[in-house]
């Protein structure tokens, strides 16, 4: 029975790997197309920067909150 379970896990890992190979590649092609061949290039850049800065600031806020609410060491 463990052979069947290992085989299913391996098949699932390969499927996830294939998805991780295809989806980011397609996203990069679509992103590049928007930046280089449409008139929405500035909007795409602005949106990308807003998302990146938002993620970075969220991580910093989370770190600050965790540090501020951590129990004192004795």
N, CA, C and O atoms as CSV, one atom per row, in Angstrom:
chain,resi,resn,atom,element,x,y,z
A,1,UNK,N,N,0.807,-1.195,0.000
A,1,UNK,CA,C,0.000,0.000,0.000
A,1,UNK,C,C,0.854,1.264,0.000
A,1,UNK,O,O,0.466,2.266,-0.600
A,2,UNK,N,N,1.985,1.236,0.648
A,2,UNK,CA,C,2.813,2.432,0.704
A,2,UNK,C,C,3.362,2.790,-0.671
A,2,UNK,O,O,3.639,3.960,-0.934
A,3,UNK,N,N,3.525,1.803,-1.554
A,3,UNK,CA,C,3.983,2.079,-2.908
A,3,UNK,C,C,2.969,2.881,-3.701
A,3,UNK,O,O,3.330,3.767,-4.476
A,4,UNK,N,N,1.711,2.568,-3.505
A,4,UNK,CA,C,0.644,3.304,-4.194
A,4,UNK,C,C,0.601,4.736,-3.694
A,4,UNK,O,O,0.459,5.668,-4.485
A,5,UNK,N,N,0.722,4.916,-2.392
A,5,UNK,CA,C,0.691,6.257,-1.803
A,5,UNK,C,C,1.877,7.094,-2.273
A,5,UNK,O,O,1.725,8.276,-2.578
A,6,UNK,N,N,3.048,6.486,-2.330
A,6,UNK,CA,C,4.237,7.207,-2.778
A,6,UNK,C,C,4.105,7.590,-4.248
A,6,UNK,O,O,4.533,8.670,-4.656
A,7,UNK,N,N,3.515,6.708,-5.037
A,7,UNK,CA,C,3.333,6.989,-6.452
A,7,UNK,C,C,2.378,8.162,-6.658
A,7,UNK,O,O,2.617,9.012,-7.516
A,8,UNK,N,N,1.297,8.213,-5.874
A,8,UNK,CA,C,0.352,9.328,-5.978
A,8,UNK,C,C,1.008,10.636,-5.557
A,8,UNK,O,O,0.789,11.675,-6.179
A,9,UNK,N,N,1.814,10.582,-4.497
A,9,UNK,CA,C,2.509,11.786,-4.047
A,9,UNK,C,C,3.496,12.286,-5.082
A,9,UNK,O,O,3.632,13.491,-5.293
A,10,UNK,N,N,4.199,11.337,-5.740
A,10,UNK,CA,C,5.162,11.714,-6.769
A,10,UNK,C,C,4.450,12.324,-7.971
A,10,UNK,O,O,4.923,13.298,-8.555
A,11,UNK,N,N,3.304,11.740,-8.339
A,11,UNK,CA,C,2.520,12.263,-9.461
A,11,UNK,C,C,2.017,13.668,-9.147
A,11,UNK,O,O,2.021,14.541,-10.014
A,12,UNK,N,N,1.581,13.885,-7.899
A,12,UNK,CA,C,1.087,15.202,-7.499
A,12,UNK,C,C,2.224,16.225,-7.515
A,12,UNK,O,O,2.024,17.364,-7.935
A,13,UNK,N,N,3.420,15.825,-7.058
A,13,UNK,CA,C,4.575,16.730,-7.084
A,13,UNK,C,C,4.942,17.110,-8.509
A,13,UNK,O,O,5.283,18.262,-8.777
A,14,UNK,N,N,4.874,16.150,-9.424
A,14,UNK,CA,C,5.182,16.449,-10.824
A,14,UNK,C,C,4.149,17.396,-11.421
A,14,UNK,O,O,4.498,18.279,-12.205
A,15,UNK,N,N,2.877,17.221,-11.057
A,15,UNK,CA,C,1.829,18.114,-11.544
A,15,UNK,C,C,2.042,19.531,-11.019
A,15,UNK,O,O,1.928,20.500,-11.769
A,16,UNK,N,N,2.350,19.647,-9.741
A,16,UNK,CA,C,2.617,20.965,-9.166
A,16,UNK,C,C,3.843,21.588,-9.826
A,16,UNK,O,O,3.852,22.784,-10.118
A,17,UNK,N,N,4.870,20.786,-10.061
A,17,UNK,CA,C,6.062,21.281,-10.742
A,17,UNK,C,C,5.749,21.771,-12.146
A,17,UNK,O,O,6.262,22.803,-12.576
A,18,UNK,N,N,4.911,21.033,-12.858
A,18,UNK,CA,C,4.533,21.440,-14.205
A,18,UNK,C,C,3.733,22.743,-14.179
A,18,UNK,O,O,3.936,23.615,-15.023
A,19,UNK,N,N,2.836,22.872,-13.221
A,19,UNK,CA,C,2.071,24.114,-13.071
A,19,UNK,C,C,3.009,25.272,-12.758
A,19,UNK,O,O,2.864,26.360,-13.315
A,20,UNK,N,N,3.983,25.037,-11.858
A,20,UNK,CA,C,4.941,26.090,-11.505
A,20,UNK,C,C,5.872,26.423,-12.667
A,20,UNK,O,O,6.478,27.494,-12.682
A,21,UNK,N,N,5.991,25.555,-13.604
A,21,UNK,CA,C,6.788,25.828,-14.791
A,21,UNK,C,C,6.008,26.647,-15.813
A,21,UNK,O,O,6.545,27.573,-16.420
A,22,UNK,N,N,4.737,26.298,-15.997
A,22,UNK,CA,C,3.933,26.902,-17.064
A,22,UNK,C,C,3.331,28.251,-16.662
A,22,UNK,O,O,3.431,29.216,-17.420
A,23,UNK,N,N,2.709,28.333,-15.488
A,23,UNK,CA,C,1.983,29.548,-15.102
A,23,UNK,C,C,2.906,30.778,-15.017
A,23,UNK,O,O,2.576,31.810,-15.603
A,24,UNK,N,N,4.054,30.709,-14.307
A,24,UNK,CA,C,4.911,31.895,-14.288
A,24,UNK,C,C,5.463,32.262,-15.664
A,24,UNK,O,O,5.647,33.442,-15.961
A,25,UNK,N,N,5.725,31.267,-16.498
A,25,UNK,CA,C,6.209,31.561,-17.853
A,25,UNK,C,C,5.153,32.323,-18.651
A,25,UNK,O,O,5.459,33.315,-19.313
A,26,UNK,N,N,3.911,31.853,-18.583
A,26,UNK,CA,C,2.829,32.545,-19.282
A,26,UNK,C,C,2.597,33.941,-18.713
A,26,UNK,O,O,2.353,34.890,-19.458
A,27,UNK,N,N,2.674,34.062,-17.380
A,27,UNK,CA,C,2.504,35.374,-16.765
A,27,UNK,C,C,3.599,36.325,-17.221
A,27,UNK,O,O,3.315,37.488,-17.511
A,28,UNK,N,N,4.842,35.864,-17.293
A,28,UNK,CA,C,5.945,36.716,-17.744
A,28,UNK,C,C,5.736,37.169,-19.179
A,28,UNK,O,O,5.974,38.333,-19.503
A,29,UNK,N,N,5.296,36.266,-20.036
A,29,UNK,CA,C,5.036,36.636,-21.426
A,29,UNK,C,C,3.914,37.677,-21.502
A,29,UNK,O,O,4.032,38.660,-22.234
A,30,UNK,N,N,2.836,37.467,-20.756
A,30,UNK,CA,C,1.720,38.416,-20.736
A,30,UNK,C,C,2.157,39.770,-20.173
A,30,UNK,O,O,1.805,40.813,-20.723
A,31,UNK,N,N,2.920,39.757,-19.082
A,31,UNK,CA,C,3.422,40.981,-18.455
A,31,UNK,C,C,4.326,41.744,-19.429
A,31,UNK,O,O,4.206,42.960,-19.572
A,32,UNK,N,N,5.222,41.027,-20.088
A,32,UNK,CA,C,6.114,41.663,-21.063
A,32,UNK,C,C,5.333,42.260,-22.217
A,32,UNK,O,O,5.639,43.358,-22.683
A,33,UNK,N,N,4.327,41.538,-22.674
A,33,UNK,CA,C,3.480,42.055,-23.750
A,33,UNK,C,C,2.804,43.359,-23.328
A,33,UNK,O,O,2.791,44.327,-24.088
A,34,UNK,N,N,2.239,43.384,-22.112
A,34,UNK,CA,C,1.583,44.601,-21.636
A,34,UNK,C,C,2.558,45.768,-21.549
A,34,UNK,O,O,2.209,46.899,-21.886
A,35,UNK,N,N,3.781,45.493,-21.096
A,35,UNK,CA,C,4.760,46.566,-20.957
A,35,UNK,C,C,5.282,47.071,-22.299
A,35,UNK,O,O,5.492,48.272,-22.468
A,36,UNK,N,N,5.490,46.183,-23.235
A,36,UNK,CA,C,6.190,46.564,-24.458
A,36,UNK,C,C,5.288,46.883,-25.641
A,36,UNK,O,O,5.676,47.663,-26.511
A,37,UNK,N,N,4.101,46.301,-25.694
A,37,UNK,CA,C,3.315,46.406,-26.915
A,37,UNK,C,C,1.921,47.000,-26.727
A,37,UNK,O,O,1.105,46.939,-27.647
A,38,UNK,N,N,1.630,47.570,-25.563
A,38,UNK,CA,C,0.337,48.212,-25.371
A,38,UNK,C,C,0.554,49.630,-24.862
A,38,UNK,O,O,1.667,50.019,-24.508
A,39,UNK,N,N,-0.514,50.378,-24.834
A,39,UNK,CA,C,-0.409,51.741,-24.303
A,39,UNK,C,C,-0.633,51.777,-22.794
A,39,UNK,O,O,-0.684,52.856,-22.202
A,40,UNK,N,N,-0.766,50.615,-22.169
A,40,UNK,CA,C,-0.980,50.534,-20.727
A,40,UNK,C,C,0.320,50.359,-19.962
A,40,UNK,O,O,0.291,49.980,-18.791
A,41,UNK,N,N,1.457,50.624,-20.587
A,41,UNK,CA,C,2.746,50.354,-19.957
A,41,UNK,C,C,2.919,51.106,-18.633
A,41,UNK,O,O,3.374,50.512,-17.655
A,42,UNK,N,N,2.572,52.379,-18.577
A,42,UNK,CA,C,2.745,53.156,-17.349
A,42,UNK,C,C,1.816,52.635,-16.252
A,42,UNK,O,O,2.218,52.543,-15.092
A,43,UNK,N,N,0.582,52.297,-16.609
A,43,UNK,CA,C,-0.357,51.748,-15.627
A,43,UNK,C,C,0.154,50.412,-15.074
A,43,UNK,O,O,0.039,50.154,-13.876
A,44,UNK,N,N,0.708,49.577,-15.929
A,44,UNK,CA,C,1.248,48.285,-15.490
A,44,UNK,C,C,2.422,48.509,-14.538
A,44,UNK,O,O,2.524,47.832,-13.514
A,45,UNK,N,N,3.301,49.442,-14.862
A,45,UNK,CA,C,4.447,49.735,-13.989
A,45,UNK,C,C,3.970,50.271,-12.644
A,45,UNK,O,O,4.447,49.834,-11.597
A,46,UNK,N,N,3.037,51.209,-12.670
A,46,UNK,CA,C,2.517,51.774,-11.421
A,46,UNK,C,C,1.843,50.711,-10.562
A,46,UNK,O,O,2.059,50.658,-9.352
A,47,UNK,N,N,1.024,49.864,-11.190
A,47,UNK,CA,C,0.332,48.809,-10.450
A,47,UNK,C,C,1.323,47.826,-9.841
A,47,UNK,O,O,1.167,47.398,-8.697
A,48,UNK,N,N,2.335,47.475,-10.610
A,48,UNK,CA,C,3.357,46.550,-10.115
A,48,UNK,C,C,4.095,47.145,-8.921
A,48,UNK,O,O,4.320,46.460,-7.924
A,49,UNK,N,N,4.465,48.392,-9.018
A,49,UNK,CA,C,5.172,49.051,-7.907
A,49,UNK,C,C,4.295,49.159,-6.668
A,49,UNK,O,O,4.772,48.951,-5.553
A,50,UNK,N,N,3.022,49.482,-6.852
A,50,UNK,CA,C,2.097,49.559,-5.710
A,50,UNK,C,C,2.012,48.204,-5.012
A,50,UNK,O,O,2.046,48.130,-3.783
A,51,UNK,N,N,1.902,47.138,-5.796
A,51,UNK,CA,C,1.806,45.796,-5.213
A,51,UNK,C,C,3.086,45.438,-4.471
A,51,UNK,O,O,3.026,44.924,-3.354
A,52,UNK,N,N,4.251,45.703,-5.076
A,52,UNK,CA,C,5.528,45.373,-4.432
A,52,UNK,C,C,5.710,46.162,-3.139
A,52,UNK,O,O,6.069,45.592,-2.109
A,53,UNK,N,N,5.464,47.462,-3.189
A,53,UNK,CA,C,5.606,48.292,-1.986
A,53,UNK,C,C,4.595,47.861,-0.928
A,53,UNK,O,O,4.930,47.815,0.255
A,54,UNK,N,N,3.376,47.547,-1.327
A,54,UNK,CA,C,2.365,47.082,-0.373
A,54,UNK,C,C,2.786,45.802,0.327
A,54,UNK,O,O,2.605,45.666,1.537
A,55,UNK,N,N,3.344,44.865,-0.422
A,55,UNK,CA,C,3.813,43.616,0.180
A,55,UNK,C,C,4.959,43.882,1.145
A,55,UNK,O,O,4.965,43.357,2.258
A,56,UNK,N,N,5.928,44.691,0.731
A,56,UNK,CA,C,7.061,44.998,1.615
A,56,UNK,C,C,6.608,45.709,2.888
A,56,UNK,O,O,7.068,45.374,3.979
A,57,UNK,N,N,5.718,46.679,2.761
A,57,UNK,CA,C,5.242,47.402,3.941
A,57,UNK,C,C,4.417,46.491,4.850
A,57,UNK,O,O,4.477,46.616,6.073
A,58,UNK,N,N,3.654,45.582,4.262
A,58,UNK,CA,C,2.893,44.626,5.072
A,58,UNK,C,C,3.811,43.738,5.898
A,58,UNK,O,O,3.514,43.443,7.055
A,59,UNK,N,N,4.916,43.312,5.314
A,59,UNK,CA,C,5.888,42.500,6.051
A,59,UNK,C,C,6.498,43.314,7.186
A,59,UNK,O,O,6.658,42.804,8.295
A,60,UNK,N,N,6.837,44.567,6.922
A,60,UNK,CA,C,7.409,45.413,7.974
A,60,UNK,C,C,6.399,45.688,9.089
A,60,UNK,O,O,6.763,45.685,10.264
A,61,UNK,N,N,5.133,45.927,8.731
A,61,UNK,CA,C,4.087,46.139,9.738
A,61,UNK,C,C,3.920,44.883,10.581
A,61,UNK,O,O,3.804,44.967,11.804
A,62,UNK,N,N,3.906,43.721,9.938
A,62,UNK,CA,C,3.784,42.458,10.659
A,62,UNK,C,C,4.962,42.254,11.616
A,62,UNK,O,O,4.774,41.809,12.748
A,63,UNK,N,N,6.171,42.577,11.161
A,63,UNK,CA,C,7.346,42.446,12.029
A,63,UNK,C,C,7.258,43.404,13.211
A,63,UNK,O,O,7.552,43.025,14.344
A,64,UNK,N,N,6.857,44.635,12.949
A,64,UNK,CA,C,6.723,45.611,14.024
A,64,UNK,C,C,5.669,45.212,15.034
A,64,UNK,O,O,5.879,45.341,16.240
A,65,UNK,N,N,4.552,44.733,14.557
A,65,UNK,CA,C,3.484,44.277,15.445
A,65,UNK,C,C,3.958,43.102,16.293
A,65,UNK,O,O,3.710,43.054,17.498
A,66,UNK,N,N,4.636,42.164,15.659
A,66,UNK,CA,C,5.139,40.993,16.390
A,66,UNK,C,C,6.138,41.408,17.458
A,66,UNK,O,O,6.108,40.879,18.569
A,67,UNK,N,N,7.012,42.334,17.141
A,67,UNK,CA,C,8.005,42.801,18.116
A,67,UNK,C,C,7.342,43.601,19.239
A,67,UNK,O,O,7.716,43.466,20.404
A,68,UNK,N,N,6.370,44.423,18.890
A,68,UNK,CA,C,5.718,45.269,19.891
A,68,UNK,C,C,4.837,44.471,20.843
A,68,UNK,O,O,4.685,44.851,22.004
A,69,UNK,N,N,4.267,43.394,20.381
A,69,UNK,CA,C,3.345,42.622,21.227
A,69,UNK,C,C,3.987,41.364,21.819
A,69,UNK,O,O,3.311,40.575,22.479
A,70,UNK,N,N,5.274,41.178,21.588
A,70,UNK,CA,C,5.954,39.992,22.133
A,70,UNK,C,C,6.050,40.117,23.657
A,70,UNK,O,O,6.276,41.208,24.179
A,71,UNK,N,N,5.880,39.009,24.359
A,71,UNK,CA,C,6.020,39.063,25.821
A,71,UNK,C,C,7.463,39.368,26.213
A,71,UNK,O,O,8.405,38.973,25.528
A,72,UNK,N,N,7.614,40.074,27.321
A,72,UNK,CA,C,8.951,40.418,27.821
A,72,UNK,C,C,9.682,39.186,28.310
A,72,UNK,O,O,9.092,38.265,28.876
A,73,UNK,N,N,10.981,39.196,28.075
A,73,UNK,CA,C,11.792,38.102,28.607
A,73,UNK,C,C,12.089,38.371,30.077
A,73,UNK,O,O,12.224,39.520,30.497
A,74,UNK,N,N,12.188,37.297,30.850
A,74,UNK,CA,C,12.463,37.461,32.278
A,74,UNK,C,C,13.934,37.427,32.559
A,74,UNK,O,O,14.345,37.550,33.712
